[in-house]
Amino acid sequence: MLIGGYVFDRVAQEGTELITEYVRTILEANKKGHEFAIVAGGGKLARDYIG
């Protein structure tokens, strides 16, 4: 599953804690056998992949 980059668009509004928590959540999910990828390309790119 590919999720992602739109969260990075919110850094200016929400601060870096949002990104830290987001990345931590992804890494923990991957440890449990899920396969997530972080899309670092901005909201449009992420939405193109997500649909």
PDB file of N, CA, C and O in Angstrom:
ATOM      1  N   MET A   1       0.857  -1.178   0.000  1.00  0.00           N
ATOM      2  CA  MET A   1       0.000   0.000   0.000  1.00  0.00           C
ATOM      3  C   MET A   1       0.898   1.235   0.000  1.00  0.00           C
ATOM      4  O   MET A   1       1.916   1.279   0.691  1.00  0.00           O
ATOM      5  N   LEU A   2       0.515   2.206  -0.763  1.00  0.00           N
ATOM      6  CA  LEU A   2       1.293   3.433  -0.862  1.00  0.00           C
ATOM      7  C   LEU A   2       0.482   4.560  -0.248  1.00  0.00           C
ATOM      8  O   LEU A   2      -0.636   4.843  -0.678  1.00  0.00           O
ATOM      9  N   ILE A   3       1.055   5.199   0.760  1.00  0.00           N
ATOM     10  CA  ILE A   3       0.361   6.320   1.376  1.00  0.00           C
ATOM     11  C   ILE A   3       1.330   7.462   1.488  1.00  0.00           C
ATOM     12  O   ILE A   3       2.537   7.264   1.351  1.00  0.00           O
ATOM     13  N   GLY A   4       0.840   8.634   1.731  1.00  0.00           N
ATOM     14  CA  GLY A   4       1.869   9.540   2.018  1.00  0.00           C
ATOM     15  C   GLY A   4       1.951  10.970   1.846  1.00  0.00           C
ATOM     16  O   GLY A   4       1.441  11.689   2.705  1.00  0.00           O
ATOM     17  N   GLY A   5       2.534  11.478   0.835  1.00  0.00           N
ATOM     18  CA  GLY A   5       3.122  12.809   0.788  1.00  0.00           C
ATOM     19  C   GLY A   5       2.237  13.949   1.189  1.00  0.00           C
ATOM     20  O   GLY A   5       2.739  15.000   1.587  1.00  0.00           O
ATOM     21  N   TYR A   6       0.926  13.785   1.100  1.00  0.00           N
ATOM     22  CA  TYR A   6       0.054  14.895   1.449  1.00  0.00           C
ATOM     23  C   TYR A   6       0.272  15.348   2.879  1.00  0.00           C
ATOM     24  O   TYR A   6       0.035  16.514   3.196  1.00  0.00           O
ATOM     25  N   VAL A   7       0.712  14.464   3.739  1.00  0.00           N
ATOM     26  CA  VAL A   7       0.968  14.830   5.129  1.00  0.00           C
ATOM     27  C   VAL A   7       2.080  15.862   5.203  1.00  0.00           C
ATOM     28  O   VAL A   7       2.038  16.762   6.042  1.00  0.00           O
ATOM     29  N   PHE A   8       3.071  15.738   4.337  1.00  0.00           N
ATOM     30  CA  PHE A   8       4.194  16.657   4.360  1.00  0.00           C
ATOM     31  C   PHE A   8       3.764  18.075   3.989  1.00  0.00           C
ATOM     32  O   PHE A   8       4.416  19.046   4.374  1.00  0.00           O
ATOM     33  N   ASP A   9       2.674  18.190   3.246  1.00  0.00           N
ATOM     34  CA  ASP A   9       2.169  19.511   2.895  1.00  0.00           C
ATOM     35  C   ASP A   9       1.699  20.280   4.117  1.00  0.00           C
ATOM     36  O   ASP A   9       1.588  21.505   4.076  1.00  0.00           O
ATOM     37  N   ARG A  10       1.422  19.573   5.199  1.00  0.00           N
ATOM     38  CA  ARG A  10       0.862  20.200   6.395  1.00  0.00           C
ATOM     39  C   ARG A  10       1.919  20.604   7.414  1.00  0.00           C
ATOM     40  O   ARG A  10       1.580  21.140   8.469  1.00  0.00           O
ATOM     41  N   VAL A  11       3.179  20.361   7.123  1.00  0.00           N
ATOM     42  CA  VAL A  11       4.232  20.650   8.097  1.00  0.00           C
ATOM     43  C   VAL A  11       4.201  22.097   8.544  1.00  0.00           C
ATOM     44  O   VAL A  11       4.319  22.381   9.736  1.00  0.00           O
ATOM     45  N   ALA A  12       4.047  23.003   7.614  1.00  0.00           N
ATOM     46  CA  ALA A  12       4.056  24.423   7.959  1.00  0.00           C
ATOM     47  C   ALA A  12       2.921  24.772   8.919  1.00  0.00           C
ATOM     48  O   ALA A  12       3.063  25.659   9.761  1.00  0.00           O
ATOM     49  N   GLN A  13       1.809  24.079   8.788  1.00  0.00           N
ATOM     50  CA  GLN A  13       0.659  24.355   9.640  1.00  0.00           C
ATOM     51  C   GLN A  13       0.732  23.609  10.969  1.00  0.00           C
ATOM     52  O   GLN A  13       0.395  24.156  12.019  1.00  0.00           O
ATOM     53  N   GLU A  14       1.168  22.372  10.914  1.00  0.00           N
ATOM     54  CA  GLU A  14       1.103  21.505  12.088  1.00  0.00           C
ATOM     55  C   GLU A  14       2.423  21.394  12.845  1.00  0.00           C
ATOM     56  O   GLU A  14       2.428  21.057  14.029  1.00  0.00           O
ATOM     57  N   GLY A  15       3.530  21.671  12.184  1.00  0.00           N
ATOM     58  CA  GLY A  15       4.829  21.541  12.825  1.00  0.00           C
ATOM     59  C   GLY A  15       5.446  20.166  12.599  1.00  0.00           C
ATOM     60  O   GLY A  15       4.803  19.258  12.073  1.00  0.00           O
ATOM     61  N   THR A  16       6.697  20.035  13.003  1.00  0.00           N
ATOM     62  CA  THR A  16       7.435  18.806  12.719  1.00  0.00           C
ATOM     63  C   THR A  16       6.960  17.617  13.535  1.00  0.00           C
ATOM     64  O   THR A  16       7.231  16.476  13.160  1.00  0.00           O
ATOM     65  N   GLU A  17       6.262  17.847  14.636  1.00  0.00           N
ATOM     66  CA  GLU A  17       5.786  16.717  15.438  1.00  0.00           C
ATOM     67  C   GLU A  17       4.861  15.820  14.627  1.00  0.00           C
ATOM     68  O   GLU A  17       4.847  14.604  14.816  1.00  0.00           O
ATOM     69  N   LEU A  18       4.098  16.412  13.735  1.00  0.00           N
ATOM     70  CA  LEU A  18       3.200  15.632  12.887  1.00  0.00           C
ATOM     71  C   LEU A  18       3.993  14.650  12.040  1.00  0.00           C
ATOM     72  O   LEU A  18       3.624  13.481  11.930  1.00  0.00           O
ATOM     73  N   ILE A  19       5.072  15.117  11.445  1.00  0.00           N
ATOM     74  CA  ILE A  19       5.890  14.258  10.593  1.00  0.00           C
ATOM     75  C   ILE A  19       6.564  13.168  11.413  1.00  0.00           C
ATOM     76  O   ILE A  19       6.617  12.011  10.993  1.00  0.00           O
ATOM     77  N   THR A  20       7.076  13.535  12.577  1.00  0.00           N
ATOM     78  CA  THR A  20       7.719  12.544  13.438  1.00  0.00           C
ATOM     79  C   THR A  20       6.747  11.433  13.789  1.00  0.00           C
ATOM     80  O   THR A  20       7.096  10.255  13.716  1.00  0.00           O
ATOM     81  N   GLU A  21       5.537  11.796  14.168  1.00  0.00           N
ATOM     82  CA  GLU A  21       4.527  10.802  14.530  1.00  0.00           C
ATOM     83  C   GLU A  21       4.118   9.969  13.318  1.00  0.00           C
ATOM     84  O   GLU A  21       3.913   8.760  13.421  1.00  0.00           O
ATOM     85  N   TYR A  22       4.005  10.625  12.188  1.00  0.00           N
ATOM     86  CA  TYR A  22       3.624   9.948  10.945  1.00  0.00           C
ATOM     87  C   TYR A  22       4.652   8.882  10.581  1.00  0.00           C
ATOM     88  O   TYR A  22       4.297   7.739  10.295  1.00  0.00           O
ATOM     89  N   VAL A  23       5.916   9.261  10.592  1.00  0.00           N
ATOM     90  CA  VAL A  23       6.981   8.323  10.236  1.00  0.00           C
ATOM     91  C   VAL A  23       7.049   7.191  11.253  1.00  0.00           C
ATOM     92  O   VAL A  23       7.224   6.030  10.882  1.00  0.00           O
ATOM     93  N   ARG A  24       6.912   7.521  12.520  1.00  0.00           N
ATOM     94  CA  ARG A  24       6.932   6.494  13.562  1.00  0.00           C
ATOM     95  C   ARG A  24       5.810   5.476  13.334  1.00  0.00           C
ATOM     96  O   ARG A  24       6.024   4.271  13.467  1.00  0.00           O
ATOM     97  N   THR A  25       4.633   5.958  12.995  1.00  0.00           N
ATOM     98  CA  THR A  25       3.492   5.075  12.745  1.00  0.00           C
ATOM     99  C   THR A  25       3.763   4.143  11.574  1.00  0.00           C
ATOM    100  O   THR A  25       3.458   2.952  11.634  1.00  0.00           O
ATOM    101  N   ILE A  26       4.337   4.692  10.508  1.00  0.00           N
ATOM    102  CA  ILE A  26       4.662   3.878   9.331  1.00  0.00           C
ATOM    103  C   ILE A  26       5.678   2.795   9.689  1.00  0.00           C
ATOM    104  O   ILE A  26       5.510   1.635   9.314  1.00  0.00           O
ATOM    105  N   LEU A  27       6.719   3.171  10.406  1.00  0.00           N
ATOM    106  CA  LEU A  27       7.760   2.206  10.747  1.00  0.00           C
ATOM    107  C   LEU A  27       7.225   1.106  11.650  1.00  0.00           C
ATOM    108  O   LEU A  27       7.580  -0.061  11.485  1.00  0.00           O
ATOM    109  N   GLU A  28       6.375   1.469  12.601  1.00  0.00           N
ATOM    110  CA  GLU A  28       5.785   0.467  13.490  1.00  0.00           C
ATOM    111  C   GLU A  28       4.884  -0.486  12.713  1.00  0.00           C
ATOM    112  O   GLU A  28       4.889  -1.691  12.965  1.00  0.00           O
ATOM    113  N   ALA A  29       4.118   0.044  11.777  1.00  0.00           N
ATOM    114  CA  ALA A  29       3.240  -0.800  10.963  1.00  0.00           C
ATOM    115  C   ALA A  29       4.064  -1.770  10.122  1.00  0.00           C
ATOM    116  O   ALA A  29       3.702  -2.938   9.978  1.00  0.00           O
ATOM    117  N   ASN A  30       5.161  -1.288   9.574  1.00  0.00           N
ATOM    118  CA  ASN A  30       6.018  -2.150   8.760  1.00  0.00           C
ATOM    119  C   ASN A  30       6.622  -3.279   9.596  1.00  0.00           C
ATOM    120  O   ASN A  30       6.794  -4.394   9.104  1.00  0.00           O
ATOM    121  N   LYS A  31       6.943  -2.991  10.857  1.00  0.00           N
ATOM    122  CA  LYS A  31       7.486  -4.027  11.737  1.00  0.00           C
ATOM    123  C   LYS A  31       6.472  -5.138  11.969  1.00  0.00           C
ATOM    124  O   LYS A  31       6.841  -6.283  12.231  1.00  0.00           O
ATOM    125  N   LYS A  32       5.193  -4.792  11.870  1.00  0.00           N
ATOM    126  CA  LYS A  32       4.130  -5.766  12.107  1.00  0.00           C
ATOM    127  C   LYS A  32       3.736  -6.501  10.829  1.00  0.00           C
ATOM    128  O   LYS A  32       2.755  -7.244  10.811  1.00  0.00           O
ATOM    129  N   GLY A  33       4.506  -6.291   9.758  1.00  0.00           N
ATOM    130  CA  GLY A  33       4.276  -7.041   8.541  1.00  0.00           C
ATOM    131  C   GLY A  33       3.534  -6.297   7.442  1.00  0.00           C
ATOM    132  O   GLY A  33       3.312  -6.843   6.362  1.00  0.00           O
ATOM    133  N   HIS A  34       3.151  -5.060   7.709  1.00  0.00           N
ATOM    134  CA  HIS A  34       2.504  -4.270   6.667  1.00  0.00           C
ATOM    135  C   HIS A  34       3.579  -3.727   5.735  1.00  0.00           C
ATOM    136  O   HIS A  34       4.754  -3.673   6.097  1.00  0.00           O
ATOM    137  N   GLU A  35       3.175  -3.329   4.547  1.00  0.00           N
ATOM    138  CA  GLU A  35       4.142  -2.773   3.603  1.00  0.00           C
ATOM    139  C   GLU A  35       3.670  -1.401   3.162  1.00  0.00           C
ATOM    140  O   GLU A  35       2.937  -1.263   2.182  1.00  0.00           O
ATOM    141  N   PHE A  36       4.097  -0.396   3.897  1.00  0.00           N
ATOM    142  CA  PHE A  36       3.752   0.980   3.570  1.00  0.00           C
ATOM    143  C   PHE A  36       4.981   1.681   3.013  1.00  0.00           C
ATOM    144  O   PHE A  36       6.110   1.371   3.393  1.00  0.00           O
ATOM    145  N   ALA A  37       4.759   2.608   2.130  1.00  0.00           N
ATOM    146  CA  ALA A  37       5.844   3.423   1.601  1.00  0.00           C
ATOM    147  C   ALA A  37       5.485   4.883   1.808  1.00  0.00           C
ATOM    148  O   ALA A  37       4.323   5.267   1.672  1.00  0.00           O
ATOM    149  N   ILE A  38       6.462   5.683   2.129  1.00  0.00           N
ATOM    150  CA  ILE A  38       6.242   7.112   2.322  1.00  0.00           C
ATOM    151  C   ILE A  38       6.529   7.816   1.004  1.00  0.00           C
ATOM    152  O   ILE A  38       7.613   7.673   0.438  1.00  0.00           O
ATOM    153  N   VAL A  39       5.570   8.562   0.526  1.00  0.00           N
ATOM    154  CA  VAL A  39       5.731   9.311  -0.714  1.00  0.00           C
ATOM    155  C   VAL A  39       6.103  10.739  -0.341  1.00  0.00           C
ATOM    156  O   VAL A  39       5.281  11.472   0.209  1.00  0.00           O
ATOM    157  N   ALA A  40       7.315  11.132  -0.632  1.00  0.00           N
ATOM    158  CA  ALA A  40       7.752  12.485  -0.319  1.00  0.00           C
ATOM    159  C   ALA A  40       7.796  13.290  -1.603  1.00  0.00           C
ATOM    160  O   ALA A  40       8.862  13.495  -2.184  1.00  0.00           O
ATOM    161  N   GLY A  41       6.655  13.736  -2.032  1.00  0.00           N
ATOM    162  CA  GLY A  41       6.625  14.488  -3.268  1.00  0.00           C
ATOM    163  C   GLY A  41       5.525  15.520  -3.280  1.00  0.00           C
ATOM    164  O   GLY A  41       5.248  16.141  -4.307  1.00  0.00           O
ATOM    165  N   GLY A  42       4.904  15.698  -2.141  1.00  0.00           N
ATOM    166  CA  GLY A  42       3.811  16.660  -2.079  1.00  0.00           C
ATOM    167  C   GLY A  42       2.462  16.008  -2.300  1.00  0.00           C
ATOM    168  O   GLY A  42       2.371  14.853  -2.716  1.00  0.00           O
ATOM    169  N   GLY A  43       1.438  16.752  -2.020  1.00  0.00           N
ATOM    170  CA  GLY A  43       0.078  16.236  -2.040  1.00  0.00           C
ATOM    171  C   GLY A  43      -0.371  15.695  -3.374  1.00  0.00           C
ATOM    172  O   GLY A  43      -0.986  14.631  -3.429  1.00  0.00           O
ATOM    173  N   LYS A  44      -0.082  16.394  -4.445  1.00  0.00           N
ATOM    174  CA  LYS A  44      -0.563  15.948  -5.752  1.00  0.00           C
ATOM    175  C   LYS A  44       0.022  14.583  -6.098  1.00  0.00           C
ATOM    176  O   LYS A  44      -0.696  13.694  -6.556  1.00  0.00           O
ATOM    177  N   LEU A  45       1.306  14.421  -5.881  1.00  0.00           N
ATOM    178  CA  LEU A  45       1.952  13.148  -6.181  1.00  0.00           C
ATOM    179  C   LEU A  45       1.319  12.022  -5.370  1.00  0.00           C
ATOM    180  O   LEU A  45       1.021  10.955  -5.906  1.00  0.00           O
ATOM    181  N   ALA A  46       1.117  12.262  -4.094  1.00  0.00           N
ATOM    182  CA  ALA A  46       0.522  11.230  -3.245  1.00  0.00           C
ATOM    183  C   ALA A  46      -0.880  10.892  -3.714  1.00  0.00           C
ATOM    184  O   ALA A  46      -1.242   9.717  -3.780  1.00  0.00           O
ATOM    185  N   ARG A  47      -1.666  11.891  -4.037  1.00  0.00           N
ATOM    186  CA  ARG A  47      -3.036  11.642  -4.481  1.00  0.00           C
ATOM    187  C   ARG A  47      -3.057  10.886  -5.807  1.00  0.00           C
ATOM    188  O   ARG A  47      -3.955  10.079  -6.047  1.00  0.00           O
ATOM    189  N   ASP A  48      -2.079  11.142  -6.664  1.00  0.00           N
ATOM    190  CA  ASP A  48      -2.005  10.419  -7.932  1.00  0.00           C
ATOM    191  C   ASP A  48      -1.818   8.925  -7.681  1.00  0.00           C
ATOM    192  O   ASP A  48      -2.389   8.094  -8.387  1.00  0.00           O
ATOM    193  N   TYR A  49      -1.018   8.590  -6.673  1.00  0.00           N
ATOM    194  CA  TYR A  49      -0.781   7.185  -6.363  1.00  0.00           C
ATOM    195  C   TYR A  49      -1.950   6.577  -5.605  1.00  0.00           C
ATOM    196  O   TYR A  49      -2.325   5.430  -5.848  1.00  0.00           O
ATOM    197  N   ILE A  50      -2.521   7.339  -4.694  1.00  0.00           N
ATOM    198  CA  ILE A  50      -3.609   6.825  -3.859  1.00  0.00           C
ATOM    199  C   ILE A  50      -4.884   6.679  -4.672  1.00  0.00           C
ATOM    200  O   ILE A  50      -5.615   5.699  -4.532  1.00  0.00           O
ATOM    201  N   GLY A  51      -5.143   7.666  -5.523  1.00  0.00           N
ATOM    202  CA  GLY A  51      -6.323   7.606  -6.371  1.00  0.00           C
ATOM    203  C   GLY A  51      -7.437   8.495  -5.900  1.00  0.00           C
ATOM    204  O   GLY A  51      -8.496   8.543  -6.525  1.00  0.00           O
TER     205      GLY A  51
END
